[in-house]
Amino acid sequence: MSDYFVHESSYIDDDVKIGKGTKIWHFSHIQSGSEIGENCSFGQNVNVSNHVKIGNGVKVQNNVSIYEGVELEDYVFCGPSMVFTNDLTPRAKYPKGSAGYKKTLLKEGSTVGANATIVCGHTIGKWAMIAAGAVVTKNVKNHALMAGVPAKRIGWVCECGNVLGKDLKCECCHREYEEHTDGLKLKKH
């Protein structure tokens, strides 16, 4: 008996590692060589392609495909029907295979909203938040709030998800931040 749950309608290929407490719901497919951490949740119709690495506590909502070349660190949230890509110049007649895939990294705690698209080859910073429907075409700084097509930074967000004011202090959890070249960092007292 395994220490994770897989719905009977889902498929798990050989050579897959799944951490304890993870739940994989209806009509999902986890492909060979994938590694999934503990306490993750995969909604209906999720595809995890070959050799994808996913951390602990990740939540993937319905209708998301995580393609080879994408890596999700701990506590990443992927909203319903959001899209990853892994090839900037795909052609059906001239497939590149895994050697041509661009790496995409979502760092700890980052969130991608429903129907957003992450163009491959970029890094989404820690605790960043991508608005629903946004199209990310460049790297995203830690704690950045991104929206639009193409996505632009429209503000900053706290680790708890609250949008921060100009003083970079969270009204909900009272964390305080300061701006650095790679985004926000917790203020040291």
N, CA, C and O atoms as a DFTB+ gen file, in Angstrom:
756 C
 N C O
     1  1       0.841      -1.197       0.000
     2  2       0.000       0.000       0.000
     3  2       0.875       1.246       0.000
     4  3       1.819       1.351       0.784
     5  1       0.556       2.191      -0.887
     6  2       1.370       3.401      -0.999
     7  2       0.924       4.448       0.025
     8  3      -0.178       4.385       0.571
     9  1       1.810       5.404       0.265
    10  2       1.508       6.478       1.213
    11  2       1.110       7.760       0.484
    12  3       1.258       8.860       1.016
    13  1       0.600       7.604      -0.747
    14  2       0.029       8.699      -1.516
    15  2      -1.222       8.164      -2.204
    16  3      -1.441       6.953      -2.244
    17  1      -2.059       9.080      -2.756
    18  2      -3.325       8.672      -3.370
    19  2      -3.293       8.956      -4.866
    20  3      -2.888      10.036      -5.294
    21  1      -3.725       7.973      -5.659
    22  2      -3.893       8.141      -7.097
    23  2      -5.280       7.632      -7.456
    24  3      -5.598       6.471      -7.199
    25  1      -6.113       8.490      -8.051
    26  2      -7.443       8.072      -8.468
    27  2      -7.330       6.982      -9.526
    28  3      -6.399       6.990     -10.331
    29  1      -8.260       6.060      -9.527
    30  2      -8.216       4.909     -10.438
    31  2      -8.254       5.292     -11.918
    32  3      -7.875       4.480     -12.763
    33  1      -8.695       6.492     -12.252
    34  2      -8.742       6.919     -13.654
    35  2      -7.417       7.527     -14.132
    36  3      -7.287       7.865     -15.308
    37  1      -6.440       7.669     -13.239
    38  2      -5.164       8.287     -13.588
    39  2      -4.101       7.240     -13.883
    40  3      -4.220       6.088     -13.467
    41  1      -3.060       7.648     -14.603
    42  2      -1.965       6.759     -14.992
    43  2      -0.650       7.267     -14.422
    44  3      -0.328       8.452     -14.517
    45  1       0.104       6.346     -13.828
    46  2       1.430       6.655     -13.331
    47  2       2.402       5.734     -14.064
    48  3       2.323       4.514     -13.918
    49  1       3.317       6.301     -14.849
    50  2       4.292       5.495     -15.580
    51  2       5.322       4.896     -14.625
    52  3       5.373       5.242     -13.445
    53  1       6.127       4.003     -15.154
    54  2       7.245       3.437     -14.387
    55  2       8.282       4.524     -14.128
    56  3       8.316       5.545     -14.816
    57  1       9.120       4.292     -13.133
    58  2      10.229       5.185     -12.804
    59  2       9.753       6.585     -12.424
    60  3      10.312       7.584     -12.879
    61  1       8.722       6.650     -11.590
    62  2       8.194       7.914     -11.069
    63  2       8.328       7.879      -9.550
    64  3       8.052       6.855      -8.924
    65  1       8.749       8.995      -8.958
    66  2       8.828       9.110      -7.499
    67  2       7.733      10.051      -7.032
    68  3       7.624      11.173      -7.527
    69  1       6.921       9.602      -6.080
    70  2       5.829      10.412      -5.538
    71  2       5.937      10.409      -4.021
    72  3       5.989       9.345      -3.404
    73  1       5.970      11.591      -3.416
    74  2       6.118      11.728      -1.974
    75  2       4.842      11.420      -1.224
    76  3       3.744      11.464      -1.779
    77  1       5.009      11.105       0.054
    78  2       3.857      10.740       0.884
    79  2       2.896      11.912       1.044
    80  3       3.293      13.077       1.079
    81  1       1.622      11.558       1.139
    82  2       0.571      12.545       1.328
    83  2       0.127      13.244       0.058
    84  3      -0.800      14.052       0.100
    85  1       0.762      12.957      -1.074
    86  2       0.379      13.583      -2.344
    87  2      -0.900      12.950      -2.864
    88  3      -1.123      11.751      -2.698
    89  1      -1.742      13.770      -3.498
    90  2      -3.016      13.300      -4.061
    91  2      -3.068      13.650      -5.540
    92  3      -2.846      14.796      -5.931
    93  1      -3.364      12.640      -6.357
    94  2      -3.474      12.812      -7.804
    95  2      -4.890      12.401      -8.178
    96  3      -5.261      11.235      -8.044
    97  1      -5.686      13.370      -8.651
    98  2      -7.100      13.136      -8.876
    99  2      -7.397      12.660     -10.290
   100  3      -6.488      12.193     -10.976
   101  1      -8.619      12.763     -10.738
   102  2      -9.160      12.159     -11.956
   103  2      -8.390      12.493     -13.233
   104  3      -7.952      13.627     -13.429
   105  1      -8.236      11.503     -14.086
   106  2      -7.782      11.639     -15.473
   107  2      -6.426      12.315     -15.619
   108  3      -6.197      13.040     -16.587
   109  1      -5.536      12.088     -14.680
   110  2      -4.202      12.687     -14.743
   111  2      -3.188      11.657     -15.226
   112  3      -3.440      10.452     -15.184
   113  1      -2.039      12.147     -15.687
   114  2      -0.973      11.270     -16.175
   115  2       0.357      11.807     -15.668
   116  3       0.701      12.964     -15.911
   117  1       1.106      10.960     -14.961
   118  2       2.436      11.312     -14.485
   119  2       3.418      10.459     -15.276
   120  3       3.394       9.232     -15.187
   121  1       4.289      11.114     -16.058
   122  2       5.149      10.392     -16.986
   123  2       6.498      10.012     -16.379
   124  3       6.911      10.541     -15.347
   125  1       7.150       9.102     -17.035
   126  2       8.392       8.477     -16.592
   127  2       9.473       9.492     -16.218
   128  3       9.655      10.508     -16.888
   129  1      10.180       9.191     -15.133
   130  2      11.295      10.013     -14.695
   131  2      10.905      11.226     -13.879
   132  3      11.777      11.981     -13.449
   133  1       9.615      11.431     -13.654
   134  2       9.152      12.583     -12.869
   135  2       9.401      12.348     -11.384
   136  3       9.401      11.213     -10.907
   137  1       9.611      13.438     -10.673
   138  2       9.756      13.401      -9.220
   139  2       8.791      14.407      -8.618
   140  3       8.834      15.595      -8.937
   141  1       7.919      13.919      -7.742
   142  2       6.918      14.764      -7.086
   143  2       7.127      14.671      -5.588
   144  3       7.271      13.576      -5.045
   145  1       7.144      15.808      -4.920
   146  2       7.389      15.853      -3.484
   147  2       6.196      15.410      -2.655
   148  3       5.223      14.856      -3.166
   149  1       6.302      15.670      -1.371
   150  2       5.268      15.292      -0.402
   151  2       4.149      16.320      -0.357
   152  3       4.348      17.501      -0.639
   153  1       2.961      15.833       0.008
   154  2       1.796      16.685       0.272
   155  2       1.435      17.618      -0.880
   156  3       1.055      18.769      -0.662
   157  1       1.556      17.119      -2.096
   158  2       1.144      17.872      -3.278
   159  2      -0.289      17.496      -3.627
   160  3      -0.787      16.456      -3.195
   161  1      -0.950      18.343      -4.411
   162  2      -2.303      18.072      -4.873
   163  2      -2.400      18.384      -6.354
   164  3      -2.084      19.492      -6.788
   165  1      -2.842      17.392      -7.132
   166  2      -3.003      17.543      -8.572
   167  2      -4.471      17.353      -8.897
   168  3      -5.038      16.295      -8.624
   169  1      -5.092      18.368      -9.479
   170  2      -6.504      18.317      -9.821
   171  2      -6.779      17.420     -11.010
   172  3      -5.923      16.644     -11.434
   173  1      -7.967      17.537     -11.532
   174  2      -8.408      16.730     -12.668
   175  2      -7.665      17.118     -13.941
   176  3      -7.415      18.297     -14.193
   177  1      -7.314      16.105     -14.746
   178  2      -6.733      16.306     -16.069
   179  2      -5.401      17.049     -16.033
   180  3      -5.184      17.988     -16.799
   181  1      -4.513      16.624     -15.140
   182  2      -3.167      17.197     -15.050
   183  2      -2.190      16.237     -15.713
   184  3      -2.258      15.025     -15.509
   185  1      -1.281      16.791     -16.508
   186  2      -0.221      15.992     -17.119
   187  2       1.123      16.489     -16.611
   188  3       1.429      17.679     -16.693
   189  1       1.924      15.565     -16.082
   190  2       3.297      15.875     -15.682
   191  2       4.195      15.094     -16.629
   192  3       4.212      13.864     -16.600
   193  1       4.943      15.805     -17.469
   194  2       5.753      15.164     -18.505
   195  2       7.010      14.519     -17.940
   196  3       7.315      14.636     -16.753
   197  1       7.717      13.847     -18.809
   198  2       8.941      13.138     -18.444
   199  2       9.952      14.057     -17.763
   200  3      10.157      15.196     -18.180
   201  1      10.574      13.540     -16.711
   202  2      11.711      14.170     -16.036
   203  2      11.406      15.519     -15.394
   204  3      12.322      16.311     -15.173
   205  1      10.148      15.795     -15.092
   206  2       9.778      17.037     -14.410
   207  2      10.024      16.861     -12.916
   208  3       9.741      15.806     -12.348
   209  1      10.556      17.910     -12.285
   210  2      10.802      17.875     -10.841
   211  2       9.855      18.855     -10.158
   212  3       9.775      20.027     -10.528
   213  1       9.135      18.350      -9.147
   214  2       8.152      19.147      -8.415
   215  2       8.437      18.997      -6.922
   216  3       8.609      17.883      -6.428
   217  1       8.485      20.116      -6.207
   218  2       8.804      20.116      -4.783
   219  2       7.639      19.704      -3.903
   220  3       6.666      19.119      -4.379
   221  1       7.740      20.008      -2.631
   222  2       6.735      19.667      -1.622
   223  2       5.640      20.733      -1.558
   224  3       5.893      21.911      -1.809
   225  1       4.424      20.306      -1.220
   226  2       3.328      21.234      -0.970
   227  2       2.829      21.982      -2.197
   228  3       2.193      23.027      -2.066
   229  1       3.106      21.466      -3.377
   230  2       2.696      22.127      -4.627
   231  2       1.232      21.810      -4.906
   232  3       0.784      20.685      -4.681
   233  1       0.482      22.803      -5.398
   234  2      -0.921      22.606      -5.785
   235  2      -1.081      22.944      -7.257
   236  3      -0.788      24.058      -7.694
   237  1      -1.553      21.960      -8.015
   238  2      -1.773      22.126      -9.443
   239  2      -3.259      21.918      -9.681
   240  3      -3.782      20.827      -9.450
   241  1      -3.940      22.956     -10.141
   242  2      -5.369      22.889     -10.372
   243  2      -5.687      22.177     -11.690
   244  3      -4.775      21.756     -12.401
   245  1      -6.957      22.044     -12.013
   246  2      -7.413      21.292     -13.184
   247  2      -6.827      21.811     -14.497
   248  3      -6.576      23.004     -14.668
   249  1      -6.620      20.863     -15.418
   250  2      -6.261      21.155     -16.814
   251  2      -4.916      21.848     -16.985
   252  3      -4.795      22.767     -17.795
   253  1      -3.907      21.423     -16.238
   254  2      -2.566      21.987     -16.369
   255  2      -1.625      20.893     -16.860
   256  3      -1.655      19.766     -16.364
   257  1      -0.787      21.236     -17.842
   258  2       0.271      20.341     -18.312
   259  2       1.617      20.949     -17.938
   260  3       1.914      22.092     -18.285
   261  1       2.419      20.175     -17.230
   262  2       3.743      20.624     -16.806
   263  2       4.742      19.881     -17.686
   264  3       5.006      18.697     -17.476
   265  1       5.291      20.580     -18.667
   266  2       6.113      19.964     -19.694
   267  2       7.559      19.790     -19.253
   268  3       8.038      20.461     -18.339
   269  1       8.240      18.868     -19.931
   270  2       9.655      18.638     -19.673
   271  2      10.402      19.960     -19.817
   272  3      10.167      20.719     -20.757
   273  1      11.307      20.224     -18.873
   274  2      12.041      21.487     -18.839
   275  2      11.516      22.438     -17.781
   276  3      12.160      23.439     -17.467
   277  1      10.338      22.128     -17.221
   278  2       9.743      22.961     -16.170
   279  2      10.065      22.349     -14.808
   280  3       9.979      21.133     -14.634
   281  1      10.435      23.191     -13.849
   282  2      10.666      22.752     -12.474
   283  2       9.879      23.646     -11.528
   284  3       9.884      24.869     -11.663
   285  1       9.199      23.018     -10.565
   286  2       8.434      23.745      -9.561
   287  2       9.054      23.488      -8.193
   288  3       9.149      22.337      -7.765
   289  1       9.473      24.539      -7.506
   290  2       9.996      24.389      -6.147
   291  2       8.835      24.232      -5.170
   292  3       7.682      24.150      -5.593
   293  1       9.120      24.190      -3.880
   294  2       8.119      23.964      -2.840
   295  2       7.036      25.048      -2.852
   296  3       7.313      26.220      -3.108
   297  1       5.809      24.633      -2.572
   298  2       4.641      25.497      -2.349
   299  2       4.244      26.367      -3.547
   300  3       3.648      27.429      -3.368
   301  1       4.565      25.931      -4.739
   302  2       4.115      26.630      -5.941
   303  2       2.631      26.320      -6.153
   304  3       2.180      25.207      -5.882
   305  1       1.878      27.307      -6.640
   306  2       0.466      27.142      -6.960
   307  2       0.265      27.415      -8.446
   308  3       0.636      28.477      -8.945
   309  1      -0.329      26.442      -9.153
   310  2      -0.653      26.595     -10.576
   311  2      -2.166      26.622     -10.715
   312  3      -2.831      25.618     -10.457
   313  1      -2.718      27.764     -11.123
   314  2      -4.160      27.934     -11.235
   315  2      -4.756      27.156     -12.399
   316  3      -4.028      26.679     -13.270
   317  1      -6.075      27.027     -12.413
   318  2      -6.766      26.237     -13.431
   319  2      -6.421      26.680     -14.856
   320  3      -6.443      27.868     -15.179
   321  1      -6.110      25.712     -15.681
   322  2      -5.876      25.911     -17.115
   323  2      -4.739      26.863     -17.449
   324  3      -4.685      27.381     -18.564
   325  1      -3.823      27.109     -16.506
   326  2      -2.644      27.913     -16.853
   327  2      -1.760      27.074     -17.764
   328  3      -1.886      25.850     -17.802
   329  1      -0.860      27.736     -18.503
   330  2      -0.102      27.061     -19.552
   331  2       1.400      27.277     -19.380
   332  3       1.865      28.396     -19.165
   333  1       2.144      26.175     -19.482
   334  2       3.596      26.229     -19.609
   335  2       3.958      25.931     -21.055
   336  3       3.226      25.224     -21.748
   337  1       5.082      26.468     -21.513
   338  2       5.635      26.071     -22.802
   339  2       7.052      25.571     -22.549
   340  3       7.604      25.803     -21.474
   341  1       7.652      24.883     -23.530
   342  2       9.038      24.463     -23.359
   343  2       9.873      24.614     -24.630
   344  3      11.021      24.173     -24.670
   345  1       9.314      25.227     -25.659
   346  2      10.015      25.404     -26.922
   347  2       9.601      26.754     -27.500
   348  3       8.413      27.006     -27.701
   349  1      10.580      27.626     -27.768
   350  2      10.273      28.969     -28.274
   351  2       9.917      28.976     -29.750
   352  3       9.243      29.895     -30.216
   353  1      10.359      27.964     -30.498
   354  2      10.119      27.931     -31.943
   355  2       9.683      26.529     -32.376
   356  3      10.391      25.876     -33.142
   357  1       8.533      26.060     -31.899
   358  2       8.126      24.682     -32.197
   359  2       7.690      24.501     -33.650
   360  3       7.085      25.390     -34.249
   361  1       8.006      23.353     -34.191
   362  2       7.541      22.938     -35.503
   363  2       7.155      21.471     -35.422
   364  3       7.904      20.661     -34.876
   365  1       6.005      21.125     -35.956
   366  2       5.583      19.733     -35.987
   367  2       6.523      18.908     -36.865
   368  3       6.832      17.761     -36.542
   369  1       6.982      19.497     -37.988
   370  2       7.829      18.760     -38.924
   371  2       9.264      18.597     -38.422
   372  3       9.945      17.644     -38.799
   373  1       9.734      19.531     -37.565
   374  2      11.126      19.512     -37.101
   375  2      11.207      19.527     -35.577
   376  3      11.681      20.503     -34.994
   377  1      10.752      18.460     -34.929
   378  2      10.801      18.450     -33.463
   379  2      12.246      18.432     -32.955
   380  3      13.109      17.770     -33.532
   381  1      12.491      19.160     -31.881
   382  2      13.835      19.265     -31.317
   383  2      14.102      18.206     -30.257
   384  3      15.252      17.840     -30.016
   385  1      13.037      17.711     -29.620
   386  2      13.224      16.780     -28.514
   387  2      13.733      17.505     -27.289
   388  3      13.852      18.730     -27.288
   389  1      14.035      16.752     -26.245
   390  2      14.379      17.339     -24.947
   391  2      15.620      18.220     -25.003
   392  3      15.747      19.132     -24.185
   393  1      16.536      17.986     -25.932
   394  2      17.738      18.813     -26.034
   395  2      17.399      20.257     -26.399
   396  3      18.167      21.165     -26.082
   397  1      16.273      20.483     -27.053
   398  2      15.877      21.829     -27.459
   399  2      14.959      22.544     -26.495
   400  3      14.598      23.695     -26.738
   401  1      14.562      21.890     -25.389
   402  2      13.632      22.514     -24.450
   403  2      14.335      23.564     -23.607
   404  3      15.477      23.376     -23.187
   405  1      13.649      24.662     -23.364
   406  2      14.157      25.740     -22.526
   407  2      13.730      25.497     -21.078
   408  3      12.606      25.070     -20.816
   409  1      14.635      25.772     -20.147
   410  2      14.343      25.561     -18.725
   411  2      13.460      26.692     -18.204
   412  3      13.695      27.867     -18.488
   413  1      12.448      26.312     -17.441
   414  2      11.572      27.259     -16.761
   415  2      11.552      26.862     -15.293
   416  3      11.332      25.696     -14.964
   417  1      11.781      27.828     -14.411
   418  2      11.837      27.556     -12.977
   419  2      10.852      28.449     -12.244
   420  3      10.871      29.671     -12.396
   421  1       9.981      27.820     -11.437
   422  2       9.108      28.567     -10.539
   423  2       9.641      28.361      -9.136
   424  3       9.654      27.244      -8.619
   425  1      10.082      29.456      -8.521
   426  2      10.700      29.369      -7.203
   427  2       9.655      29.264      -6.097
   428  3       8.459      29.453      -6.316
   429  1      10.142      28.963      -4.925
   430  2       9.311      28.687      -3.754
   431  2       8.169      29.688      -3.587
   432  3       8.368      30.903      -3.609
   433  1       6.962      29.134      -3.418
   434  2       5.800      29.932      -3.061
   435  2       5.181      30.751      -4.181
   436  3       4.200      31.458      -3.947
   437  1       5.720      30.678      -5.382
   438  2       5.154      31.494      -6.465
   439  2       3.783      30.967      -6.879
   440  3       3.483      29.783      -6.729
   441  1       2.961      31.873      -7.403
   442  2       1.586      31.559      -7.807
   443  2       1.369      32.009      -9.245
   444  3       1.765      33.106      -9.637
   445  1       0.727      31.132     -10.027
   446  2       0.342      31.471     -11.391
   447  2      -1.175      31.360     -11.470
   448  3      -1.738      30.300     -11.196
   449  1      -1.838      32.453     -11.843
   450  2      -3.289      32.501     -11.887
   451  2      -3.888      31.731     -13.053
   452  3      -3.183      31.311     -13.970
   453  1      -5.194      31.556     -12.999
   454  2      -5.944      30.821     -14.017
   455  2      -5.705      31.404     -15.400
   456  3      -5.685      32.622     -15.582
   457  1      -5.524      30.522     -16.367
   458  2      -5.366      30.878     -17.781
   459  2      -4.159      31.750     -18.091
   460  3      -4.084      32.310     -19.184
   461  1      -3.217      31.883     -17.171
   462  2      -1.980      32.605     -17.470
   463  2      -1.076      31.700     -18.304
   464  3      -1.232      30.479     -18.298
   465  1      -0.130      32.307     -19.022
   466  2       0.838      31.562     -19.825
   467  2       2.242      31.954     -19.402
   468  3       2.556      33.136     -19.267
   469  1       3.087      30.944     -19.193
   470  2       4.486      31.171     -18.865
   471  2       5.301      30.756     -20.086
   472  3       5.444      29.565     -20.365
   473  1       5.838      31.739     -20.814
   474  2       6.701      31.432     -21.954
   475  2       8.002      30.866     -21.401
   476  3       8.554      31.392     -20.434
   477  1       8.489      29.793     -22.015
   478  2       9.625      29.049     -21.467
   479  2      10.918      29.863     -21.450
   480  3      11.069      30.867     -22.147
   481  1      11.845      29.378     -20.618
   482  2      13.154      29.984     -20.512
   483  2      13.256      31.067     -19.464
   484  3      14.231      31.819     -19.445
   485  1      12.261      31.163     -18.583
   486  2      12.249      32.219     -17.575
   487  2      12.153      31.651     -16.167
   488  3      11.783      30.495     -15.964
   489  1      12.498      32.497     -15.202
   490  2      12.404      32.151     -13.782
   491  2      11.370      33.062     -13.141
   492  3      11.394      34.280     -13.317
   493  1      10.463      32.448     -12.395
   494  2       9.470      33.190     -11.604
   495  2      10.009      33.203     -10.178
   496  3      10.231      32.144      -9.590
   497  1      10.219      34.375      -9.625
   498  2      10.844      34.522      -8.319
   499  2       9.991      34.022      -7.161
   500  3       8.796      33.765      -7.308
   501  1      10.642      33.890      -6.000
   502  2       9.974      33.426      -4.784
   503  2       8.785      34.321      -4.449
   504  3       8.882      35.548      -4.488
   505  1       7.682      33.698      -4.126
   506  2       6.456      34.340      -3.652
   507  2       5.886      35.362      -4.643
   508  3       5.057      36.190      -4.265
   509  1       6.320      35.312      -5.898
   510  2       5.747      36.179      -6.929
   511  2       4.326      35.720      -7.224
   512  3       3.964      34.575      -6.954
   513  1       3.528      36.621      -7.779
   514  2       2.146      36.288      -8.125
   515  2       1.858      36.765      -9.545
   516  3       1.997      37.945      -9.868
   517  1       1.450      35.808     -10.385
   518  2       1.113      36.094     -11.774
   519  2      -0.410      36.129     -11.867
   520  3      -1.077      35.146     -11.545
   521  1      -0.958      37.256     -12.304
   522  2      -2.413      37.436     -12.373
   523  2      -3.036      36.504     -13.404
   524  3      -2.368      36.058     -14.337
   525  1      -4.317      36.217     -13.228
   526  2      -5.071      35.406     -14.180
   527  2      -4.973      36.027     -15.568
   528  3      -5.128      37.238     -15.729
   529  1      -4.716      35.191     -16.567
   530  2      -4.673      35.631     -17.950
   531  2      -3.400      36.333     -18.385
   532  3      -3.273      36.686     -19.557
   533  1      -2.454      36.548     -17.483
   534  2      -1.204      37.226     -17.836
   535  2      -0.339      36.328     -18.721
   536  3      -0.473      35.105     -18.703
   537  1       0.550      36.955     -19.494
   538  2       1.509      36.211     -20.314
   539  2       2.907      36.659     -19.909
   540  3       3.308      37.793     -20.170
   541  1       3.647      35.748     -19.263
   542  2       4.988      36.060     -18.764
   543  2       5.995      35.814     -19.880
   544  3       6.105      34.704     -20.400
   545  1       6.739      36.880     -20.247
   546  2       7.715      36.803     -21.342
   547  2       9.125      37.144     -20.880
   548  3      10.031      37.265     -21.705
   549  1       9.326      37.302     -19.561
   550  2      10.656      37.609     -19.023
   551  2      10.728      37.120     -17.580
   552  3       9.717      36.720     -17.003
   553  1      11.917      37.154     -17.006
   554  2      12.084      36.750     -15.613
   555  2      11.254      37.646     -14.705
   556  3      11.022      38.817     -15.005
   557  1      10.811      37.073     -13.587
   558  2       9.970      37.781     -12.626
   559  2      10.701      37.833     -11.287
   560  3      11.202      36.817     -10.805
   561  1      10.758      39.020     -10.693
   562  2      11.462      39.202      -9.417
   563  2      10.674      38.592      -8.255
   564  3       9.466      38.377      -8.345
   565  1      11.394      38.321      -7.163
   566  2      10.773      37.821      -5.935
   567  2       9.690      38.793      -5.466
   568  3       9.924      40.001      -5.416
   569  1       8.517      38.282      -5.126
   570  2       7.383      39.026      -4.575
   571  2       6.706      39.973      -5.578
   572  3       5.859      40.774      -5.183
   573  1       7.064      39.895      -6.858
   574  2       6.450      40.781      -7.855
   575  2       5.016      40.357      -8.139
   576  3       4.711      39.165      -8.193
   577  1       4.140      41.339      -8.319
   578  2       2.773      41.117      -8.770
   579  2       2.740      41.497     -10.246
   580  3       2.930      42.659     -10.607
   581  1       2.494      40.489     -11.100
   582  2       2.568      40.668     -12.548
   583  2       1.186      40.514     -13.165
   584  3       0.421      39.627     -12.786
   585  1       0.869      41.397     -14.135
   586  2      -0.422      41.311     -14.823
   587  2      -0.260      41.854     -16.239
   588  3       0.638      42.647     -16.521
   589  1      -1.151      41.408     -17.121
   590  2      -1.210      41.941     -18.472
   591  2      -0.568      41.056     -19.519
   592  3      -0.029      39.989     -19.224
   593  1      -0.643      41.539     -20.770
   594  2      -0.083      40.839     -21.920
   595  2       0.743      41.833     -22.714
   596  3       0.154      42.700     -23.361
   597  1       2.064      41.767     -22.709
   598  2       2.855      40.893     -21.857
   599  2       2.786      41.360     -20.404
   600  3       2.466      42.516     -20.127
   601  1       3.088      40.453     -19.490
   602  2       2.985      40.762     -18.060
   603  2       4.006      41.830     -17.656
   604  3       5.170      41.794     -18.056
   605  1       3.529      42.774     -16.854
   606  2       4.381      43.820     -16.290
   607  2       4.139      43.859     -14.783
   608  3       3.064      43.500     -14.304
   609  1       5.153      44.298     -14.049
   610  2       4.985      44.390     -12.598
   611  2       4.082      45.572     -12.278
   612  3       4.346      46.709     -12.670
   613  1       2.985      45.265     -11.539
   614  2       2.043      46.316     -11.148
   615  2       2.046      46.544      -9.640
   616  3       1.280      47.359      -9.128
   617  1       2.913      45.820      -8.932
   618  2       3.004      45.965      -7.492
   619  2       3.842      44.862      -6.897
   620  3       4.568      44.152      -7.594
   621  1       3.721      44.736      -5.573
   622  2       4.443      43.716      -4.813
   623  2       3.449      42.961      -3.938
   624  3       2.419      43.508      -3.543
   625  1       3.761      41.709      -3.640
   626  2       2.916      40.903      -2.754
   627  2       3.736      40.303      -1.623
   628  3       4.920      40.001      -1.775
   629  1       3.077      40.140      -0.493
   630  2       3.667      39.518       0.691
   631  2       3.708      38.000       0.505
   632  3       3.021      37.448      -0.354
   633  1       4.503      37.355       1.304
   634  2       4.530      35.890       1.329
   635  2       3.144      35.321       1.593
   636  3       2.816      34.248       1.087
   637  1       2.326      36.015       2.372
   638  2       0.978      35.534       2.684
   639  2      -0.005      35.767       1.536
   640  3      -1.131      35.270       1.582
   641  1       0.408      36.524       0.493
   642  2      -0.443      36.770      -0.668
   643  2      -1.090      38.141      -0.707
   644  3      -1.663      38.517      -1.729
   645  1      -1.014      38.891       0.371
   646  2      -1.609      40.221       0.426
   647  2      -0.805      41.194      -0.438
   648  3       0.425      41.161      -0.439
   649  1      -1.513      42.063      -1.176
   650  2      -0.840      43.082      -1.974
   651  2      -0.299      44.145      -1.023
   652  3      -1.004      44.609      -0.128
   653  1       0.967      44.525      -1.229
   654  2       1.637      45.474      -0.338
   655  2       1.436      46.910      -0.814
   656  3       1.335      47.178      -2.011
   657  1       1.382      47.823       0.151
   658  2       1.339      49.253      -0.159
   659  2       2.742      49.777      -0.407
   660  3       3.706      49.012      -0.426
   661  1       2.852      51.085      -0.596
   662  2       4.147      51.706      -0.895
   663  2       5.159      51.541       0.230
   664  3       6.365      51.556      -0.014
   665  1       4.676      51.384       1.465
   666  2       5.591      51.218       2.598
   667  2       6.143      49.797       2.708
   668  3       6.991      49.528       3.558
   669  1       5.672      48.895       1.863
   670  2       6.104      47.491       1.809
   671  2       5.894      46.759       3.136
   672  3       6.660      45.864       3.493
   673  1       4.846      47.156       3.859
   674  2       4.457      46.479       5.098
   675  2       3.122      45.789       4.868
   676  3       2.198      46.382       4.311
   677  1       3.022      44.539       5.295
   678  2       1.793      43.779       5.098
   679  2       0.791      44.104       6.192
   680  3       1.099      44.005       7.380
   681  1      -0.408      44.492       5.783
   682  2      -1.471      44.796       6.744
   683  2      -2.040      43.535       7.382
   684  3      -2.635      43.605       8.458
   685  1      -1.867      42.384       6.739
   686  2      -2.429      41.130       7.267
   687  2      -1.503      40.437       8.262
   688  3      -1.899      40.153       9.392
   689  1      -0.264      40.164       7.837
   690  2       0.635      39.370       8.695
   691  2       1.756      40.201       9.306
   692  3       2.544      39.692      10.104
   693  1       1.831      41.469       8.937
   694  2       2.768      42.443       9.498
   695  2       4.230      42.223       9.117
   696  3       5.124      42.787       9.748
   697  1       4.481      41.408       8.088
   698  2       5.852      41.300       7.589
   699  2       6.225      42.639       6.949
   700  3       5.372      43.341       6.407
   701  1       7.524      42.981       7.023
   702  2       8.032      44.205       6.405
   703  2       9.138      43.830       5.434
   704  3       9.969      42.969       5.723
   705  1       9.140      44.484       4.277
   706  2      10.085      44.164       3.219
   707  2      10.894      45.379       2.831
   708  3      10.544      46.515       3.150
   709  1      12.000      45.109       2.123
   710  2      12.780      46.162       1.492
   711  2      13.148      45.694       0.090
   712  3      13.284      44.498      -0.167
   713  1      13.305      46.657      -0.808
   714  2      13.555      46.341      -2.214
   715  2      15.042      46.078      -2.448
   716  3      15.908      46.789      -1.939
   717  1      15.311      45.023      -3.244
   718  2      16.667      44.659      -3.661
   719  2      16.641      44.443      -5.168
   720  3      15.577      44.493      -5.784
   721  1      17.799      44.204      -5.761
   722  2      17.864      44.042      -7.217
   723  2      17.046      42.846      -7.709
   724  3      16.523      42.882      -8.822
   725  1      16.926      41.791      -6.906
   726  2      16.165      40.607      -7.331
   727  2      14.719      40.618      -6.812
   728  3      14.032      39.600      -6.901
   729  1      14.256      41.734      -6.280
   730  2      12.891      41.837      -5.775
   731  2      12.894      42.257      -4.321
   732  3      13.769      42.999      -3.874
   733  1      11.897      41.769      -3.582
   734  2      11.796      42.128      -2.164
   735  2      12.468      41.075      -1.293
   736  3      12.548      39.898      -1.644
   737  1      12.954      41.549      -0.131
   738  2      13.474      40.663       0.908
   739  2      12.898      41.140       2.224
   740  3      12.611      42.324       2.400
   741  1      12.729      40.189       3.162
   742  2      12.245      40.558       4.485
   743  2      13.211      41.541       5.125
   744  3      14.429      41.384       5.047
   745  1      12.642      42.558       5.761
   746  2      13.450      43.554       6.455
   747  2      13.985      42.935       7.739
   748  3      13.258      42.260       8.468
   749  1      15.248      43.171       7.999
   750  2      15.867      42.659       9.237
   751  2      15.755      43.709      10.315
   752  3      16.077      44.879      10.107
   753  1      15.292      43.272      11.471
   754  2      15.130      44.214      12.598
   755  2      16.208      43.999      13.612
   756  3      16.245      44.691      14.630
